[in-house]
Every structure is written in C-alpha cells, then in structure tokens.
Amino acid sequence: MNAVESKKIWLSSPHMGGTEQDYVKQAFDTNWVAPLGPNVDGFENDIENYLGNNSHVAAISSGTAGLHLGLQLLGVSHGDEVLCQSLTFAASANPITYLGAKPVFIDSERETWNICPEQLEIAIKDRISKGKTPKAIIAVHLYGMPYLVEKIHKVASDYNIPILEDSAESLGSSYHGIKCGTFGDIAILSFNGNKIITTSGGGALIAKSSELKEKAIFLSTQARDNAPHYQHSEIGYNYRMSNIIAGIGRGQMEVLEKHVGYRRNNFDYYKKNLSDLSEVKFLEEPKGFYSNRWLTCIETTSYEVREKLRLALAKENIESRPLWKPMHLQPVFADCDAYLNGISDDLFDRGLCLPSGSNLEEEDLFRIVSVIKNELR
Ligand SMILES: *Cc1c(COP(=O)(O)O)cnc(C)c1O
C-alpha cells in the first residue's frame, strides 16, 4: 500500500457505543432541547455512580469551563498565584489567567511524568518566602496515568493549599482502587472529541459536597438569584451542558469500561511488539496505579529518533504526536515563573504519543508497529 491509498490512522478518534442516538432521540421526542433535562440529570448520576467516593457531579460545556469554575470556587481571584503542572495541555493553565491570576509552573517526576512533589514543595516555600502563598495547585493525571496522589496531597495539606485535579485524560483510571476525579478538592473531566469517552464537546466538575455542586451549576447558568424576575448578585457564566449532548454522554458511559479495556490492550500490543527495541521505552504503572492508557506514549533515545519515527508514521498516513510541550516553554507563558528539574524538557524532546483509539483494529496496530520496526531496523 502507498500513503495515498492507506487508511488514515488517527491518534484518538471518537468511538460511539451504539445507544447514544436513542438518548438523543428521546430528548427530541420529549422536546428537552435545552441546557437542562433528564439526560443531564441522568448523565450526572451515571458519572457519580461510576466514580463513587462521595462525588457530586455538575455536567458542563467543557473541561476548560470546569477548570475556570473550579478555580473560582476555590477562591482564586485577581493577583493570586496558582501552581500548575508544566507538562500538560494548555487548557490546564489558561483558566488561571481568565481570573486575572498568574500561573507558576512545576516540573514533572519520572515515575508518572506528572507534577513533582519535591519541586512542588520547593516552589511553595519559595513563593511563601516571597510573601505570597499560592492559592491552589493544578495537578494532572497525564495520558491517564495517576499522579503521585499521596505525596502530592501530603505537600498540599502541609501548606493548606487546595488541589484542583485535572482528570480530563483519566476517566477510568484509579489509584489504589479509588477512581481518578475524586481526589482533588475539586476535579474536572473532559468529553472532548479525542478523550476516552466523548460527547463531541463537554465536561464535568466534580465536587465533594452537593452544596458545592449546586454552586457550580448556579455559576454555570448565569448566577440567577432566587427571584421571579432576573436578578443577579454575582457574575455568572453560560457553561451548562445541553440535554442533547448529555444524551451522547449517557450512551458513552455504557461503554466506558470497554473502552478502557481496548486502550489498555493497545498499550499491551505495543509493548509486546516493540519492547525488544533498545530505542523504545514504555511508562509502566507503579504498584497500585491503574491507567486508562488514554494514549500510549513511548520514550525514545533521542529527539532525532523521535522525529524519525514521527515522520515515518506520517508518511504512512499514521498520526502520532510529540508529548505535550511544557507550559514553561510556551511563548504565551514566557513571563511566568517555573520550578524546573529538566525532566519535562527531556520528555518533550524524546517522547512520542502513538495512535491509541479504542476503535483501532488489530491490522491498524500491526501497520503502526511494522513502520516503527522498519525504521529502527
Ligand atoms: C482536554 C483537556 C482539557 C480541556 O478539556 P476540554 O473539554 O477540551 O475543554 C484540560 N486538561 C487536559 C489535561 C486535557 O487533556
């Protein structure tokens, strides 16, 4: 096959389970075509039951909206500082600036690639010594791998700083049997088109109490006071999820566990077929960690090897991507402080995300593995 004829293999594409359109049709049939209705309530219920651990879920328009609302609910406002994992997608950090606060970036550790507890503590001490206690910490379970939950939460509680848990990539992951998305003072999920389940676009905010959940819904529906006329004592947002979109989510929740299984199988296939190559290394789960393997990422031996593989795959119509470019290297955050150990720079240089959709066929995986083996032979 040549590149023109071969089927495009995406990094992570939507994968419908089959019942999504039934829920959407119900919404049409009953005329619940609005940002509220039975699908919204049902979807929230489904997620709460799935996550357990006293989770109270508000369905909203995106993960980014969740981070924005979450930071506001944690009391972040103009002039504050928020510590944020540097190796992540820009959506983790952007909402800090929506509130007029300033991100301070923290490097990663090698075990999970997530926020480093040592750098985190160094940063907190340094910011305090400079006269400003950080208002919140944004920790991310990147590519589905849980961060060092106990260590990170210990540091946070030692200094009494709340954690906003960015679980956008980690629905279905868990840490010692407890689901990701239930560790932070507030957590968020994303249902964007490339995530483990998708509603085409959407998100959720997870709170520890029904009061906080209600406050999130209040803010996401324009902060209307309880009055017959339209009265407002606070600035609100239009961030609620539509009942149509929530219908897709209800169908997707039925296949979530299956999708996690498929993604974990992708990881196993890659590992089985590539781990005898000396140029390729995989990120293993530390004991007690369970990753949804949203994306399978490999660590190559150099930037050159990484690029060679990426270009060879692209030539065969196969999408792969370098790891997230760390936020402390982003032009838009050039004036932000960062606490660095070199690890995220190094991972960005050498890391590559491989196609990881739950809808990949065995022949797709075979094609990908063959290209990589050929290049490294
Ligand atoms: C996708 C993603 C988000 C943003 O979610 P949206 O629903 O796309 O707004 C935030 N953080 C991380 C780590 C993500 O991968």
The ligand as an ORCA input file, in Angstrom:
! r2SCAN-3c Opt
* xyz 0 1
  C      -8.674     18.012     27.065
  C      -8.002     18.573     28.259
  C      -8.523     19.690     28.930
  C      -9.648     20.521     28.401
  O     -10.843     19.908     28.224
  P     -11.883     20.489     27.141
  O     -13.117     19.704     27.387
  O     -11.289     20.239     25.794
  O     -12.070     21.937     27.418
  C      -7.903     20.097     30.093
  N      -6.818     19.466     30.565
  C      -6.278     18.413     29.939
  C      -5.081     17.750     30.533
  C      -6.836     17.942     28.750
  O      -6.266     16.917     28.107
*
